[in-house]
């Protein structure tokens, strides 16, 4: 089977680093739960963004309660967990833990240590 798209060759070292980075991010429970799009097969990718918007909205409310200016803006829903700063990831984890207490879609507790990425 031939494809019209040209495939770029990647040196093995770069491939190994890229593969390890992508495999390791899935071991981070906060990143895995924030980055997933739960209904993307049925309703399209906007569903995942809507879920992220809800998480970021809750994180903004938590920041406001702590006397911090809103760290997230509307366009941040399209970002991945690893694109945020460590302080922002910490707020996301607090929001995930709060939302997780309402149902079974998220684990009941995500460690705050997941705000530090070890890629």
C-alpha positions as CSV (number, residue, x, y, z in Angstrom):
1,X,0.0,0.0,0.0
2,X,1.5,3.3,-1.1
3,X,0.7,6.7,0.5
4,X,1.0,10.1,-1.2
5,X,2.4,11.5,2.0
6,X,6.2,11.6,2.4
7,X,7.4,10.1,5.6
8,X,10.3,11.8,7.2
9,X,13.1,9.6,8.4
10,X,14.0,10.2,12.1
11,X,17.2,9.1,13.6
12,X,16.8,6.3,16.1
13,X,18.0,8.5,19.0
14,X,15.4,11.2,18.3
15,X,12.7,8.5,17.9
16,X,13.6,6.9,21.2
17,X,13.5,10.3,23.0
18,X,10.2,11.2,21.4
19,X,8.6,7.8,22.2
20,X,9.8,7.9,25.8
21,X,8.4,11.4,26.3
22,X,5.0,10.4,24.8
23,X,4.9,7.1,26.8
24,X,5.9,8.8,30.1
25,X,3.3,11.5,29.9
26,X,0.6,8.8,29.9
27,X,1.9,7.6,33.3
28,X,1.1,11.0,34.8
29,X,-2.5,10.6,36.0
30,X,-3.3,14.3,35.9
31,X,-2.1,14.7,32.4
32,X,-3.9,11.6,31.2
33,X,-7.2,12.7,32.7
34,X,-6.9,16.3,31.5
35,X,-5.7,15.5,28.0
36,X,-8.4,12.8,27.2
37,X,-11.4,13.6,25.1
38,X,-14.1,11.3,26.6
39,X,-16.6,11.5,23.9
40,X,-14.5,12.4,20.9
41,X,-15.5,9.4,18.9
42,X,-19.2,10.2,19.2
43,X,-19.5,14.0,19.2
44,X,-16.2,15.3,17.9
45,X,-13.2,16.9,19.5
46,X,-15.1,19.9,20.8
47,X,-16.5,17.7,23.6
48,X,-13.0,17.3,25.0
49,X,-12.5,21.0,24.8
50,X,-15.8,21.6,26.6
51,X,-14.6,19.3,29.4
52,X,-11.3,21.1,29.6
53,X,-13.2,24.4,29.7
54,X,-15.1,23.2,32.7
55,X,-11.9,22.1,34.5
56,X,-10.2,25.4,33.7
57,X,-13.3,27.3,34.9
58,X,-13.2,25.5,38.2
59,X,-9.4,26.1,38.4
60,X,-10.0,29.8,37.9
61,X,-12.6,29.8,40.7
62,X,-10.1,28.0,43.0
63,X,-7.4,30.6,42.1
64,X,-9.9,33.5,42.8
65,X,-10.7,31.9,46.2
66,X,-7.0,32.0,47.0
67,X,-6.7,35.6,46.0
68,X,-4.8,34.9,42.7
69,X,-5.7,36.6,39.4
70,X,-7.4,34.3,36.8
71,X,-4.5,32.2,35.3
72,X,-6.6,30.7,32.5
73,X,-8.2,32.3,29.5
74,X,-10.8,31.0,27.0
75,X,-8.3,29.7,24.5
76,X,-6.4,27.5,27.0
77,X,-8.9,24.7,26.5
78,X,-7.1,23.6,23.4
79,X,-3.7,23.3,25.2
80,X,-2.4,20.0,26.6
81,X,-1.6,19.6,30.3
82,X,2.2,19.7,29.7
83,X,1.9,23.1,28.0
84,X,0.9,24.9,31.3
85,X,3.2,26.2,34.0
86,X,3.7,24.2,37.1
87,X,1.6,26.6,39.1
88,X,-1.2,26.3,36.5
89,X,-1.0,22.5,36.6
90,X,-1.3,22.5,40.3
91,X,-4.6,24.5,40.0
92,X,-5.8,22.0,37.3
93,X,-5.1,19.1,39.7
94,X,-7.1,20.8,42.5
95,X,-10.0,21.3,40.0
96,X,-9.7,17.6,38.8
97,X,-9.9,16.4,42.4
98,X,-12.9,18.6,43.2
99,X,-14.7,17.5,40.0
100,X,-13.7,13.9,40.6
101,X,-15.6,13.8,43.9
102,X,-18.9,14.3,42.0
103,X,-18.9,11.1,39.9
104,X,-16.9,8.2,38.5
105,X,-15.5,9.8,35.3
106,X,-12.3,10.8,37.1
107,X,-10.3,9.1,39.8
108,X,-11.3,10.1,43.4
109,X,-7.8,11.6,44.0
110,X,-4.9,12.8,41.9
111,X,-1.6,13.5,43.7
112,X,-0.4,17.1,43.6
113,X,3.0,15.7,42.8
114,X,1.7,15.2,39.2
115,X,2.1,19.0,38.6
116,X,5.8,18.3,38.2
117,X,6.5,16.6,34.9
118,X,9.4,14.2,34.6
119,X,9.9,13.9,30.9
